[in-house]
Structures are given as C-alpha cells and as structure tokens.
Amino acid sequence: MTATRAALDDRELSIMKEMFHRLHNLEDFPDVADVHMFLINALDKVLSSARTTKSCGILSIQEFSAEALNCFVEAEEHLTVSQWESYVESRKTGSPRELFRDRNEARHWLKQKAPLKCVDGAWLGNIHKVDTPFHLRDITRDAWRILSEELGDGDLKKSHVKIYQKLLKDVGVDLPDAHSKDFVDPRHGLDQVATWRAAVLQLAISLFPHELLPEALGFNLHFEMLTLETLKAMKELRELDIDETYFLLHVCIDNSHSGHTAIATRIITDYLELISRRDGSDAVAQAWTRIQAGYLLSERLGQADDWSNLYNHASSSSMNTIESKLAEIFRVKAQASHKLHCSCNTKLNGKSLVEWLDLIALDGDEQRAFLDALSSAKPWVIRGDSRASKLVQALRWGGKMYGAFDEAETALVAQWIDSLDCSRSSTTYRSLSARGRPQECAHSSCPHDKTYSEKAMSETTVSVSRLVGNPNSVPEQYDVRLLALHIDTSRPLDLESFIPLWFAHQCLLESFVRVPSRTCRPSMAAVINILRAQHGFVSVMEGEPEVHITGEDKAGKIDLIAVGHELADRAGWARQDCLHEVLARSKRADPSTMLEFSRQPGRNEGILLGMSFAMCLLHTCIADGRCPFVSMSRETAKTLGQIALGERAGFELYFNELDNEPVRRKEFIRGFRIASVFVDNCFVA
C-alpha cells in the first residue's frame, strides 16, 4: 500500500468512525446534513460507475417487470449456490479454508466484522413510522416485518446483534456496546475502512425513509440476498468448533422462496405497482432506477476503491471546468429570473423550469443535477451538436432568449453541448428528479414529515413539569400495574381532538428500534413486542399463547392507523394521505407534544412507555365497548382488543424491568398522567 493510499484510508477511517458514533447518538448529534450529502454522493458514485463500466447485474433489467425481477433474483441465488457447490467440491479434494486458516484468524475476522454486524437491520430502522404517507403503509409494513425479525421479534435470544455479541465473547473478543464512544476507540484495532463505511451507509440510508424509500428498498433486496461469504463462514467456523449460529441463521432466512429475499422482492413489486397506478409509467421508470441505485449501493459499499472524495461538501467537485463555469452562470441567472419562467411548460426530469431555477438559485447542490437533466432534454440539447440544439438557437439573435446570456456565455453553453458524449444519456443518480437535497415525504406534500437534517431533535421544548407537576409526588414504591385510565363517558367526545391524537400516538415507541445495538436489553425486547402488536403482527412469547390478529392476510392490514382511518371515515372526514393533513384538523397541541417527546426516546424512555400504556388501556376500553362515543365495526373492535392484549403482554415484560428501577418507574407514571390528561382533553367539558 502506498503512503498516499494509507493516508486516504486513515482519513476515511477517522470520518467513518466519527459518523458511526453520531448516527448511534442522534439525540446528541441531530445535525446530519453531511451524512445526507455523503449518502447522495455514494448513490451517485455507484450508479455512475456501474453504468460507465457497462456491468450487468441489476442494471440488466432496463425496464421493470415483476417477472424480470423474479428471474434476476433466482439467477443471483442460483449463481451463489453454484459457487458454493464448487467451493465444497474444492474443499473435498483437499483445498484449504478460504476465509481463515485457524481459530486466531477466525477470531480476527469476526472482530473486524463487528461494526457491520452490530448494525444488522439498521437500514430499516426508521421505516413504517407514523409519518409514512398512508398509501405507502402496506409497503413499509412488510419492510418493518423484516426489521422486527432482524431484532429478534421481541425475543433477545433471536436478536441478530445479540447473537453476534455472544459469538464474539465465545471467541474471546470483548467489545463495548456499538453506541458507546468507546466502541470507535483505536485501541480496539477495528481498522477495516470498508467495514466501517458499510455500517455507516446502513445507518445513513435509514434516516431518510420517505425521501429515499426506493433506494432503501433496493438496498434491502441486495442486503437480504444469500451470499457466498455467509455460506463459507458457516462451514469454516463449524470446522474450527466455533458457534456458526449467526451465519446459519442468515442462510436459513435469506432465501428467495419464503425468507427475507422473497419478502424484499415482493415489496419492490408491490411498490412499483402502486406507483404505476398512482403516477404512471414514467414514474415507475424513475423509481426503478432509484431502486437499482440502492441495490448497487449495498452491492458495492464494501469495495476497497477510493471513496474519500465523497466527503467533500460541494457536489460540483465532480464537474469539469466547463461544467463548473456553466453551473455558476445558471446560478447567477436563476437568482434574478426564476420567477419569470412561471408560464413555461417545459419540464426536465419531471420538474418545471421554475422549480429547477428556484432550487439552483438557493442550493448549489442542485447545479450538478440540473446540468445532468438539461443534457438529456431534447430538442433543447442535442448532445454533441450545439447548432442543432434549440437552447443555443434561443440564446442567439432571433431567438426568444436573445440577450439573456452575453456572447461569451452563449459560447460556453455551445462548448458544453459540443463536449457531451452523443452516444449516451446522462447516467448520474443526481440527474433523477428530487435528488440531491433533503426532501419531505415521498409522493405527498407533508410539512410535518421532516428528515433529521431538517428538523433537529434538539427542537424538543416540551416542559414535562408543566404537564405533570412535581415528580416527587409520585410514590416511590407504586406498582405501575395498578394504574387505571379513568374516562368520564358522561361527557361527549370531541372527534376533532380525539382523531388526531389517535393517529399521533402510534409515534410513542417507534423510534426505540432505529439503532439495533440499543435494542439488546430486556426492556427494549418488551418494546418490540408492543410495537408488533400495534402494527398488527402476531406475537409469540415463550410460555404465552399465540395472539392472532384478525385480517392478517387481508390486503388492508388492520393496525392502529387503520383503526384511525375507520374512526375518521365514520366521523365523515375526507380520507387523509399523511399525518400532517390529520394534525391540521386538530384543535389542540397534544398530538404534536407526543411527537416531540418521541424524537428523543433515550431521554424520554419512561415517559414514552407510560404514555403508551395509558393509550393501551384506552384501546381496551374502546374494544370492550366502555367508550360509547367511539364508533367502529364489530370486526375492528375485536381486532383492537387483540392488539391491546398483545400490547399488555409486552408491557408485563417491561414492568418486570421497572420493578428495580425507581427513577424510570417515576417517569413511567408521569408519562401515564400526561397521556391521561390528553385523553381527557378530548371530551367536551
């Protein structure tokens, strides 16, 4: 390795470790604008590289169809199995192990993989939240199912991260928790840059579950595919008398018949069919390209080539001199003229000219995307032929835009067009519409739905003491199992207050699972069980009867959000498409207060669990018919009762942890009181 290469690796290693720690501690480091930039640059890199090298793989499917995708997945699995068979035959003839020769090498290999294995499932950590556009929830629900299984479905013995932690301890590797500052300390000798990069990109793509949903689905498909390395590790660890359970588990669940690969494939098909129905074939083509970019990101994130230039802030760093000069011209022109084009119907990659000019006037990161879009906009730009390009004709004497650009600027436009390769169209990820800067929720305009970079969690300003008074008033040894929700049914229910609160309360626990290493304790296993019930999934706990959720196999799954839709329908509301539209009808700030608390699950654990328990008791009350003003069908009421039973089973597990934690128990009771007040506020005084 050259000194230059070593210096680049050291720099990248330092950056990756710093990002890794921040992404595990978002409450302390809420600004992730640089992470967003790195992620967009990485997607741009892998898609451009794959197209430039004319590699096959996922890009061989130029036009999406379910049949083509299924055939591709089957072919990839067949290739892996064929390679596995060749490896096994080679080993039978006396060839040595390929991953590690002995236990010491195996120990080193397993240790170096720790940063990646300790974020297993993280790429889906923020999927299927309450602010997911409602029409996408059937899609994201299936993705959350994969996340739940990665986290053990609420059983710590099945948690992938927990299993890997046990494996490390078995071979004598003692590492701190992945979310601790100590984990990134150089003294542990975790120095494989590609492994840290892969881990960071998993965490990063999870932060933008609406803006980058197609990319996340593509990433998920590749990451859930069976790999030759997994098969080899399973066999070679077993030969060295090292527990191979972690790798055997992935061999079993990552299959294309009924496992995670099959689910991931179906999710993509269902998503693109939804896009086709709502937005048409052009939107499907664009979404498919973005899915391919996500797939390629997972496929190539472990490669050892140079990624160091992706950390530079300016996306224009990838532009040549002509492009940089031209981008600056457009930026200056856009600041003065973008609103003058409001009557222009021309669209580039789905955006109007006004939208493009507005973006590049305010955000330099859009300049690369604009040039890419313009370079493929026939007849305005004919690649390699400025004379035939309508844009140049418009800028010269006799054209509609004559005088907008001076002679030198027009000449630069012509020079740029002549320099374009006429044999191919733009290949960069940034040429896709809506890429290159944080967006709001996909396929809907939802101001409430912010990415972490847009709405820092530090904005939480709710005063707990204002809501619940003096914490010392909570008895030290109070048994939280005795808490009861008192509802005065003599007062009429104000649905304009109640329905928004119902939709919002799904947020209370969902952020606890965004970082896998933080779920490896009994209290978080309990939370996962509660979430599974709220999402309408069957939950099976050791020693407990199975709880079947009505409608599990129906196209429209019944969960708390689905119950909310029925409440709104019966109240005569027009069907809303996102949480923001629901909250816009609320008469009170209580739903928004719930959302603010939920953004900091680490600081507010007890409060959030207490609030959720109060709502669980409300579910039981409504399902039992003790709240006559809440109208729903008999089937929905039965399902809500089953959800409440599943929630209560999860809370019983959590109560066992609270028995020895008096401080958190106090916080739990305070949270219960807050939610009780919010429910009471929904009844007319």
C-alpha atoms as one frame of an Amber mdcrd trajectory, in Angstrom:
protein
   0.000   0.000   0.000   1.356   3.419  -0.972   1.779   6.194   1.544  -0.914
   8.205  -0.257  -3.346   5.286  -0.170  -2.640   4.713   3.525  -3.212   8.403
   4.290  -6.546   8.345   2.443  -7.602   5.216   4.334  -6.665   6.779   7.670
  -8.668   9.888   6.815 -11.690   7.897   5.737 -11.445   5.623   8.776 -11.497
   8.642  11.072 -14.501  10.145   9.265 -16.402   6.857   9.252 -15.863   6.235
  12.958 -16.991   9.751  13.807 -20.141   9.363  11.669 -20.798   5.911  13.131
 -20.818   7.297  16.660 -23.002  10.276  15.756 -25.548   8.100  13.981 -25.836
   5.917  17.073 -26.436   9.013  19.216 -28.744  11.253  17.195 -30.181  12.904
  20.288 -26.751  14.372  20.978 -25.814  14.940  17.308 -29.037  15.844  15.460
 -27.426  17.628  12.503 -26.801  15.051   9.780 -26.619  17.297   6.716 -23.129
  15.987   5.956 -24.392  12.414   6.247 -27.120  13.173   3.729 -24.566  14.662
   1.347 -22.285  11.627   1.744 -25.172   9.257   1.075 -26.297  11.099  -2.068
 -22.707  11.205  -3.321 -22.325   7.479  -2.648 -25.512   6.660  -4.583 -24.296
   8.868  -7.418 -20.908   7.133  -7.408 -22.179   3.563  -7.563 -24.817   4.200
 -10.233 -22.469   6.204 -12.454 -19.698   3.640 -12.030 -21.968   0.703 -12.834
 -23.296   2.341 -15.984 -19.877   3.511 -17.140 -18.381   0.027 -16.828 -21.441
  -1.496 -18.521 -21.705  -4.080 -15.775 -24.674  -6.406 -15.925 -26.363  -7.417
 -12.675 -29.368  -5.368 -11.630 -28.843  -2.876 -14.479 -29.606  -5.640 -16.958
 -33.268  -5.029 -16.163 -33.699  -1.824 -18.137 -37.498  -1.824 -17.880 -39.060
  -3.182 -14.718 -41.414  -6.115 -14.665 -42.209  -8.463 -11.816 -41.193 -11.421
 -13.977 -37.821  -9.883 -14.839 -37.096  -9.086 -11.186 -38.041 -12.593 -10.036
 -35.863 -14.152 -12.731 -32.957 -11.918 -11.734 -33.251 -12.814  -8.046 -33.470
 -16.528  -8.864 -30.432 -16.244 -11.158 -28.401 -14.476  -8.466 -29.290 -17.132
  -5.917 -28.504 -19.887  -8.413 -25.099 -18.295  -9.063 -24.341 -18.191  -5.336
 -25.399 -21.827  -4.909 -23.267 -22.870  -7.885 -20.244 -21.080  -6.404 -20.968
 -22.778  -3.091 -21.069 -26.195  -4.743 -17.722 -25.522  -6.427 -16.245 -24.420
  -3.104 -17.495 -27.564  -1.345 -16.091 -29.801  -4.071 -12.786 -27.985  -3.860
 -12.660 -28.486  -0.108 -13.406 -32.191  -0.534 -10.330 -32.518  -2.723  -8.103
 -31.024  -0.046  -8.209 -27.274  -0.675  -7.695 -25.197   2.494 -10.218 -22.940
   4.167 -10.572 -19.636   2.322 -11.731 -17.141   4.959  -9.422 -18.110   7.801
  -6.869 -20.866   8.376  -7.209 -21.276  12.135  -9.066 -20.032  15.215  -6.835
 -16.982  15.589  -7.584 -15.842  12.062 -11.270 -16.586  12.580 -11.244 -14.532
  15.752  -9.597 -11.599  13.942 -12.044 -11.874  11.025 -15.075 -11.920  13.305
 -13.769  -8.978  15.306 -13.176  -6.850  12.193 -16.751  -7.530  11.059 -18.176
  -6.234  14.350 -19.041  -2.649  13.234 -21.170  -4.054  10.416 -22.760  -6.929
  12.311 -23.691  -4.649  15.208 -25.946  -2.600  12.933 -27.732  -5.615  11.452
 -31.154  -4.354  10.326 -30.270  -0.671  10.754 -31.051   0.219   7.128 -34.751
  -0.210   8.024 -34.529   1.446  11.446 -36.877   4.343  10.606 -39.238   2.568
   8.226 -43.033   2.455   8.668 -43.348   5.327  11.099 -46.489   7.269  11.829
 -45.454   9.982   9.344 -45.208   7.490   6.480 -47.700   8.574   3.776 -50.731
   6.426   4.416 -50.920   4.996   0.903 -47.438   3.532   1.388 -48.097   1.785
   4.686 -48.872  -1.633   3.209 -45.448  -1.430   1.523 -43.483  -0.229   4.532
 -45.291  -2.621   6.878 -43.686  -5.591   5.143 -40.283  -3.882   5.373 -40.836
  -3.320   9.110 -41.561  -7.032   9.424 -38.004  -7.700   8.216 -36.659  -5.179
  10.747 -38.612  -6.888  13.521 -37.126 -10.262  12.627 -33.606  -8.780  12.490
 -34.223  -7.536  16.046 -35.482 -10.946  17.172 -39.243 -10.252  17.111 -39.011
  -9.216  20.743 -37.016 -12.281  21.858 -33.419 -11.399  22.778 -32.247 -14.939
  22.049 -33.189 -14.361  18.388 -31.750 -10.852  18.054 -29.110 -10.909  15.329
 -26.941  -8.333  17.078 -27.231 -10.182  20.386 -26.281 -13.475  18.713 -23.194
 -11.856  17.189 -22.221 -10.279  20.505 -22.364 -13.740  22.092 -20.238 -15.147
  19.260 -17.567 -12.509  19.868 -17.499 -13.275  23.577 -17.226 -17.003  22.826
 -14.020 -16.414  20.833 -12.571 -14.058  23.442 -13.401 -10.689  21.873 -14.702
  -8.200  24.412 -16.038  -5.042  22.755 -18.175  -2.282  24.287 -21.679  -1.520
  23.015 -21.706  -0.192  19.459 -23.466   3.008  20.540 -20.780   3.860  23.105
 -17.943   6.294  22.414 -15.503   3.590  23.444 -16.528   1.379  20.517 -14.774
   3.648  17.987 -11.585   3.959  20.081  -8.483   2.965  18.049  -7.256   0.703
  20.872  -9.750  -1.975  19.772  -7.938  -2.370  16.464 -11.082  -2.188  14.324
  -9.371  -0.717  11.284 -11.068  -2.054   8.140 -12.321   1.055   6.360 -14.734
  -0.798   4.077 -16.480  -2.401   7.068 -16.994   0.937   8.826 -18.223   2.504
   5.570 -20.739  -0.296   5.064 -22.014   0.163   8.610 -22.318   3.943   8.253
 -24.214   3.683   4.981 -26.675   1.266   6.586 -27.348   3.770   9.343 -27.401
   6.702   6.924 -29.964   5.348   4.464 -32.365   4.692   7.338 -32.529   8.409
   8.203 -34.474   9.352   5.077 -37.249   6.757   4.888 -39.520   8.878   2.684
 -37.099  10.828   0.513 -35.079   7.682  -0.200 -37.706   4.959   0.069 -36.989
   3.422  -3.383 -33.267   3.410  -2.640 -33.872   1.767   0.742 -35.995  -0.948
  -0.881 -33.255  -1.681  -3.399 -30.634  -1.703  -0.648 -32.824  -4.075   1.338
 -33.156  -6.508  -1.580 -29.427  -6.887  -2.080 -28.565  -6.991   1.599 -31.095
  -9.754   2.218 -29.704 -11.997  -0.526 -27.786 -15.125   0.358 -24.026 -14.593
  -0.030 -21.166 -16.965  -0.651 -19.236 -15.429   2.237 -22.060 -16.298   4.644
 -22.040 -19.915   3.466 -18.260 -20.176   3.748 -18.232 -18.611   7.229 -20.885
 -21.069   8.406 -18.856 -24.075   7.257 -15.400 -22.881   8.275 -16.448 -21.747
  11.748 -18.083 -25.126  12.321 -14.833 -26.856  11.301 -12.973 -24.799  13.893
 -15.529 -25.679  16.575 -16.808 -22.099  16.718 -20.550 -21.462  17.010 -21.853
 -20.788  13.491 -25.416 -19.890  14.568 -25.273 -16.280  13.341 -24.327 -17.310
   9.815 -26.551 -20.393   9.766 -29.472 -18.165  10.725 -28.861 -15.927   7.710
 -28.515 -18.912   5.391 -31.953 -20.061   6.537 -33.824 -16.754   6.490 -32.213
 -15.075   3.453 -33.863 -17.212   0.777 -35.928 -16.346  -2.278 -38.769 -18.778
  -1.538 -40.249 -17.603   1.742 -37.474 -15.720   3.544 -36.274 -12.139   3.587
 -35.178 -12.185  -0.056 -38.679 -13.250  -1.088 -40.263 -10.546   1.068 -37.860
  -7.891  -0.243 -38.645  -8.869  -3.842 -42.379  -8.735  -3.244 -42.099  -5.341
  -1.538 -40.443  -3.847  -4.623 -43.048  -5.333  -6.950 -45.912  -4.083  -4.785
 -44.326  -0.637  -4.513 -43.859  -0.216  -8.254 -47.372  -1.475  -8.961 -48.624
   1.195  -6.553 -46.541   3.864  -8.299 -47.885   2.707 -11.658 -51.488   3.052
 -10.510 -50.944   6.460  -8.949 -48.346   8.153 -11.139 -47.937   6.251 -14.407
 -45.162   4.517 -16.321 -42.655   7.406 -16.314 -42.726   7.473 -12.503 -42.218
   3.704 -12.428 -39.145   4.011 -14.658 -37.643   6.650 -12.395 -38.468   4.743
  -9.200 -36.926   1.587 -10.679 -33.678   3.430 -11.436 -33.583   4.645  -7.847
 -34.200   1.095  -6.584 -31.301  -0.048  -8.752 -29.118   2.674  -7.210 -29.961
   1.433  -3.710 -29.230  -2.154  -4.728 -25.861  -1.129  -6.172 -25.015   0.803
  -3.012 -25.395  -2.353  -0.924 -23.572  -4.430  -3.530 -20.552  -2.128  -3.789
 -20.244  -0.482  -0.378 -17.586  -2.930   0.728 -15.304  -2.340  -2.235 -11.826
  -1.115  -1.492 -11.651   1.675  -4.106 -11.300   5.348  -3.249 -14.388   6.842
  -1.610 -12.567   9.762   0.030 -13.844  12.411  -2.406 -17.423  11.683  -1.324
 -16.954  13.580   1.938 -16.345  16.932   0.264 -19.319  19.214   0.716 -19.561
  20.593  -2.811 -21.203  18.185  -5.192 -19.793  20.283  -8.001 -16.380  18.733
  -7.268 -17.235  16.062  -9.827 -17.805  18.691 -12.557 -15.153  19.634 -15.082
 -14.062  23.216 -15.711 -16.669  23.937 -18.381 -19.459  22.492 -16.239 -18.371
  24.451 -13.167 -18.323  27.725 -15.105 -21.690  26.969 -16.681 -23.233  25.997
 -13.338 -22.126  29.327 -11.862 -23.707  31.188 -14.790 -27.003  29.386 -14.283
 -26.863  30.073 -10.534 -26.454  33.827 -11.055 -29.107  33.946 -13.763 -31.517
  31.905 -11.657 -31.356  34.304  -8.724 -32.756  37.065 -10.922 -35.027  35.267
 -13.354 -36.510  32.046 -11.963 -39.983  33.501 -11.338 -40.078  34.974 -14.871
 -40.434  31.433 -16.226 -43.671  30.649 -14.375 -45.619  30.421 -17.671 -43.126
  27.988 -19.201 -44.490  24.429 -19.521 -41.113  22.814 -20.205 -40.181  20.058
 -17.739 -36.814  18.447 -17.104 -36.977  15.067 -15.357 -40.430  15.822 -14.026
 -39.628  19.307 -12.661 -40.792  22.584 -14.170 -38.178  25.120 -15.163 -39.301
  27.362 -12.295 -38.694  24.532  -9.811 -35.215  23.884 -11.182 -34.199  27.524
 -11.227 -35.591  28.073  -7.747 -33.509  25.172  -6.451 -30.214  26.126  -8.096
 -30.677  29.766  -7.048 -30.815  28.674  -3.406 -28.882  25.417  -3.295 -25.603
  24.783  -5.089 -26.034  21.038  -4.636 -28.723  21.108  -7.334 -26.415  22.512
 -10.027 -24.996  19.115 -10.942 -28.487  17.609 -11.120 -29.738  20.466 -13.299
 -26.909  20.097 -15.805 -27.496  16.351 -15.974 -31.205  16.858 -16.591 -30.602
  19.572 -19.177 -28.014  17.468 -21.007 -30.705  14.917 -21.905 -33.511  17.391
 -22.653 -34.112  17.001 -26.380 -34.644  19.071 -28.504 -33.226  21.799 -26.260
 -29.906  19.979 -26.048 -28.692  17.658 -28.800 -25.642  16.032 -27.292 -22.517
  16.810 -29.333 -24.331  19.227 -31.681 -24.841  22.771 -30.394 -26.049  24.077
 -33.762 -28.999  21.699 -33.723 -29.781  22.421 -30.067 -32.857  24.562 -29.517
 -31.293  26.129 -26.391 -28.411  27.659 -28.321 -30.784  28.783 -31.074 -32.945
  30.525 -28.461 -29.932  32.334 -26.971 -28.715  33.732 -30.308 -30.085  36.590
 -32.431 -33.666  35.903 -33.419 -34.276  33.520 -30.514 -36.725  34.100 -27.664
 -33.925  34.299 -25.088 -31.585  36.578 -27.026 -29.883  38.986 -24.644 -30.381
  36.852 -21.535 -26.847  35.481 -21.995 -23.994  37.551 -23.366 -21.881  36.354
 -26.277 -19.234  34.659 -24.119 -21.847  32.898 -22.008 -23.688  31.637 -25.088
 -20.399  30.377 -26.494 -19.777  28.467 -23.249 -23.221  26.825 -23.494 -22.416
  25.752 -27.045 -18.995  24.467 -25.989 -20.564  22.420 -23.214 -23.139  20.857
 -25.545 -20.469  20.004 -28.111 -18.427  18.307 -25.376 -21.273  15.964 -24.395
 -20.997  12.348 -25.435 -23.742  11.874 -28.031 -23.640   8.087 -27.637 -25.185
   8.020 -24.184 -27.616   9.900 -21.993 -26.934  11.196 -18.514 -26.056   8.350
 -16.158 -25.750  10.031 -12.801 -28.009   9.493  -9.840 -28.291  13.245  -9.353
 -29.995  13.544 -12.745 -33.093  11.942 -11.222 -35.713  14.437 -10.114 -35.946
  15.306  -6.405 -32.434  14.066  -5.675 -29.546  15.906  -4.135 -31.028  17.595
  -1.103 -33.302  16.586   1.780 -36.936  16.326   0.750 -40.170  15.863   2.608
 -42.248  12.700   2.397 -42.280  10.764  -0.846 -45.288  11.227  -3.137 -47.025
  13.700  -0.872 -46.507  17.181   0.470 -46.209  16.765   4.194 -44.539  19.662
   6.049 -44.665  17.745   9.313 -42.615  14.913   7.853 -39.030  16.141   8.176
 -35.786  14.315   7.783 -33.420  14.539  10.739 -31.358  17.149   8.936 -34.423
  19.361   8.504 -35.912  19.075  11.981 -33.294  18.623  14.645 -34.364  16.607
  17.619 -32.961  19.332  19.806 -36.111  21.290  18.980 -37.968  19.352  21.658
 -39.104  22.078  24.021 -41.946  20.474  25.944 -41.749  21.068  29.675 -42.543
  17.833  31.459 -43.023  19.600  34.786 -45.577  21.923  33.194 -47.609  18.901
  32.092 -47.416  16.690  35.167 -46.275  18.840  38.049 -43.851  17.859  40.797
 -42.170  14.457  40.166 -41.738  13.950  43.916 -45.497  13.490  44.191 -45.082
  10.038  42.615 -44.914   7.345  45.334 -41.512   5.612  45.469 -42.860   2.042
  45.510 -46.014   2.494  43.458 -46.899  -0.603  41.408 -47.459   0.580  37.839
 -49.644  -2.474  37.206 -52.331  -0.740  39.296 -52.541   2.295  37.029 -56.027
   2.841  35.614 -57.383   5.160  32.938 -60.497   6.990  34.076 -62.848   8.114
  31.292 -65.889  10.235  32.006 -68.357   8.876  29.461 -70.997  11.356  30.587
 -69.194  13.988  28.524 -69.421  13.987  24.709 -66.291  13.180  22.713 -64.791
  15.890  20.510 -63.664  13.937  17.450 -61.712  16.919  16.075 -59.433  16.484
  19.094 -59.636  12.718  19.505 -58.890  11.513  15.962 -55.605  13.470  15.572
 -54.499  12.192  18.997 -55.310   8.647  17.899 -53.169   8.885  14.773 -50.283
  10.603  16.571 -49.982   8.186  19.492 -48.516   5.494  17.210 -45.295   7.566
  17.327 -44.614   6.973  21.013 -42.441   3.842  20.777 -41.379   3.608  17.142
 -38.022   5.435  17.482 -36.704   2.992  20.091 -35.795   0.489  17.359 -33.860
   2.743  14.997 -30.443   1.635  16.332 -30.090  -2.171  16.705 -27.451  -2.149
  19.454 -29.798  -0.170  21.714 -32.451  -2.889  21.480 -30.291  -5.571  23.111
 -31.794  -5.358  26.593 -34.978  -6.833  28.074 -36.868  -3.534  28.264 -36.384
  -2.944  24.532 -37.403  -6.522  23.740 -40.647  -5.642  25.519 -40.990  -2.509
  23.374 -40.585  -4.552  20.188 -43.382  -6.855  21.345 -45.635  -3.854  21.945
 -44.805  -2.403  18.537 -45.520  -5.720  16.835 -48.968  -5.742  18.391 -49.607
  -2.130  17.363 -48.597  -2.937  13.779 -50.963  -5.892  13.709 -48.368  -8.685
  13.753 -48.724 -11.999  15.515 -46.535 -12.133  18.603 -45.419 -15.379  20.183
 -43.595 -15.260  23.501 -42.181 -18.228  25.350 -44.821 -19.597  27.665 -47.524
 -17.334  26.268 -50.402 -18.301  23.942 -50.211 -17.114  20.360 -52.219 -13.980
  19.638 -53.718 -13.963  16.143 -54.554 -10.591  14.675 -57.748 -10.535  12.658
 -57.208  -9.698   8.999 -53.530 -10.732   8.937 -53.818 -11.997   5.376 -56.125
  -9.264   4.095 -54.846  -6.715   1.589 -55.560  -3.884   4.010 -53.828  -4.853
   7.266 -55.570  -3.736  10.449 -53.279  -1.813  12.769 -53.713   1.311  14.869
 -53.505   3.581  11.824 -56.141   1.516  10.007 -58.379   1.841  13.069 -57.806
   5.594  12.914 -58.955   5.664   9.294 -62.185   3.911  10.240 -62.779   6.402
  13.043 -62.218   9.281  10.608 -64.436   7.700   7.939 -67.288   7.256  10.401
 -66.838  10.853  11.526 -67.356  11.979   7.930 -63.780  13.115   7.326 -62.335
  13.058   3.817 -59.617  10.419   3.600 -56.280  11.953   4.591 -52.993  10.866
   2.978 -50.470  11.785   5.656 -50.178  12.663   9.313 -49.787  16.375   8.624
 -53.211  16.500   6.992 -54.720  14.838  10.058 -52.951  17.134  12.518 -54.083
  20.174  10.555 -57.611  19.446  11.823 -56.604  19.153  15.466 -57.925  21.704
  17.927 -55.157  21.007  20.423 -51.356  20.761  20.539 -51.426  17.438  22.407
 -50.686  15.261  19.330 -47.685  17.433  18.434 -46.457  17.178  22.024 -46.461
  13.388  21.703 -44.405  13.683  18.533 -41.902  15.991  20.218 -41.381  13.567
  23.093 -40.929  10.661  20.678 -37.966  12.297  18.924 -35.784  11.676  21.985
 -36.503   8.099  23.074 -33.295   7.827  25.079 -34.054  10.798  27.285 -37.787
  10.119  27.480 -37.965   6.327  27.744 -40.062   6.150  30.916 -42.380   8.966
  29.857 -42.983   7.470  26.404 -43.699   4.000  27.787 -46.068   5.458  30.383
 -47.930   7.432  27.732 -48.171   4.341  25.546 -49.539   2.272  28.441 -52.300
   4.813  29.006 -53.224   4.524  25.338 -53.133   0.725  25.618 -55.752   0.943
  28.371 -57.761   3.247  26.108 -57.623   0.569  23.374 -59.035  -1.964  25.826
 -61.746   0.424  26.962 -62.895   1.111  23.397 -62.697  -2.545  22.332 -64.819
  -3.554  25.329 -67.486  -1.000  24.446 -66.874   1.164  27.504 -66.442   4.306
  25.403 -69.752   4.551  23.516 -68.876   7.737  21.626 -66.139   5.927  19.644
 -67.818   4.211  16.714 -66.253   1.274  14.861 -67.295  -2.031  13.311 -67.532
  -5.179  15.391 -64.607  -6.713  13.471 -62.406  -3.683  14.064 -63.317  -3.592
  17.758 -62.369  -7.266  18.045 -59.049  -6.622  16.311 -58.354  -3.632  18.561
 -58.974  -5.861  21.563 -56.434  -8.358  20.253 -53.936  -5.554  19.662 -54.462
  -4.402  23.257 -53.857  -7.957  24.533 -50.572  -8.095  22.644 -49.592  -4.683
  23.963 -50.435  -5.683  27.531 -48.258  -8.812  27.247 -45.348  -6.593  26.158
 -45.970  -4.172  28.999 -45.917  -7.014  31.533 -42.370  -7.762  30.339 -41.467
  -4.102  30.716 -42.965  -3.942  34.210 -40.571  -6.684  35.295 -37.701  -4.354
  34.403 -39.299  -1.358  36.127 -39.541  -3.157  39.461 -35.862  -2.474  40.122
 -35.673   0.989  38.535 -37.420   3.551  40.785 -36.365   6.585  38.731 -37.667
   5.173  35.475 -40.800   3.974  37.238 -41.485   7.567  38.312 -41.018   8.716
  34.729 -43.387   5.983  33.542 -46.107   7.210  35.919 -45.549  10.791  34.810
 -45.936   9.740  31.194 -49.118   7.877  32.059 -50.508  11.028  33.662 -49.643
  13.131  30.607 -51.463  10.812  28.222 -54.419  10.577  30.618 -54.730  14.354
  30.511 -54.528  14.306  26.702 -57.337  11.743  26.516 -59.442  13.725  28.969
 -58.901  16.848  26.847 -60.758  15.109  24.007 -64.014  15.192  25.963 -66.097
  18.333  25.974 -66.115  19.986  29.398
